[in-house]
Amino acid sequence: MPPRQLTCTACAHTFSLPAGAPASCPKCGAPARSAAGARARSGEPARSSRSRTAARPGSGGRKTTGLFLAGGGALLLVAAFLFLRGGEEGPSPAQAAEPVAGVDLAALPDPPRLEGTTDEEWQAMNELVARYVTPPFGDESQKAGDRLMVRGKRAVPAILAGFKRLDLTKRENAEIGWKMQTLLLQGLCGDVNFGWHRDTRPEDVAFNQRVIQRWLEAWAKAGEDDAAWAEIRATASAPAPAK
């Protein structure tokens, strides 16, 4: 018969004994029994070292499992958020980049000077306009505006030429454009007003460009005729909002 594999009940020494030999430990003399029998009597099932390590409280196996479950939950939340967000409608890049309709004032011709205006008068009025539109708006600008007002409607073509050359993307020029309409053009052209935006957003720039275009068209229609300006004033309205 093959030798028996025994374990000491006192010192846990494991040893082999021939069949029929006394079941006592050669190390301490205490009774010995087989390892399988000891487990059977204690009611403990046989387990591998790997399974005992995974089930031990506080072992790394339980932590790894918890981290895996937490990471999976986070991924599910992200996936749910992206799924719900996919149903939202937003502006397409083409819509966001669509320019606001304006007017190319540089393509419009300058109004010609009135008949009888000499070269010296025309040059002087253009110099006054240049002084008026040069920031900052102060005493010198106001004096230039007063001298233009004295010249009456002869100054309007020079004022309109300077008006259409303003860089309306700059805030100081948006302010000066407002003053040109309210202080000069209204006073010389029967209190006509087409509106004005004192800001520099793209829609404001486009609006003011169309205001200047209306002034050029109104001058080409009415010129020095006060009655014609009265008719324009009665029907004057601000341009439609830019799209």
HELIX and SHEET records of a PDB file:
HELIX    1   1 ALA A   35  SER A   42  1                                   8    
HELIX    2   2 SER A   49  ALA A   55  1                                   7    
HELIX    3   3 GLY A   60  ARG A   85  1                                  26    
HELIX    4   4 PRO A   93  ALA A   96  1                                   4    
HELIX    5   5 LEU A  105  ALA A  107  5                                   3    
HELIX    6   6 ASP A  119  VAL A  133  1                                  15    
HELIX    7   7 ASP A  139  VAL A  150  1                                  12    
HELIX    8   8 GLY A  152  ALA A  155  5                                   4    
HELIX    9   9 VAL A  156  PHE A  163  1                                   8    
HELIX   10  10 ARG A  171  LYS A  179  1                                   9    
HELIX   11  11 MET A  180  LEU A  185  3                                   6    
HELIX   12  12 GLN A  186  LEU A  188  1                                   3    
HELIX   13  13 PRO A  202  ALA A  222  1                                  21    
HELIX   14  14 ASP A  226  THR A  235  1                                  10    
SHEET    1   A 3 THR A  14  LEU A  17  0                                        
SHEET    2   A 3 ARG A   4  CYS A   8 -1                                        
SHEET    3   A 3 ALA A  32  SER A  34 -1                                        
END                                                                             
